[in-house]
Amino acid sequence: FCTLLQNTAKMVKKEECEWSGFAIHPGHGRKYVPFAFISTKPVLTFIKAKCYVQYARKKNPRFAQWSRTSRRLHRKTSADAVVKRRSHKAARSNRTYRRLHRKTSADAVVKRRSHKAARSNRT
């Protein structure tokens, strides 16, 4: 019974698309085999025909915004988004803290209000 559980718990091997970098699950994707008589090129795996066409046209995946390479380059992954969000929150909290704890005297508040009133009366 234990050997049966070990056999079913094996991880399925995922391949990676040569052009876009996306994971290819078993039973999906296409393999490209170079057809030259003596070829030293490896067998390439693509997730869909679109990737193969881009590879055949010698396009660079960095310039296709949907490819994983481009998304990594421009920091569009979910891990980068969390880091951005955290840094943004930290920056905002510091500004808010400074704004709330700014030392203003009663004279400065009265002066500012009178200045605002004078500006609104001009128009």
Secondary structure, 3 states (H helix, E strand, C coil): CHHHHHHHCCCCCCEECCCCCCEECCCCCEEECCCCCCCCCCCEEECCHHHHHHHHCCCCHHHCCCCHHHHHHCCCCHHHHHHHHHHHHHHHHHHHHHHHCCCCCHHHHHHHHHHHHHHHHHC
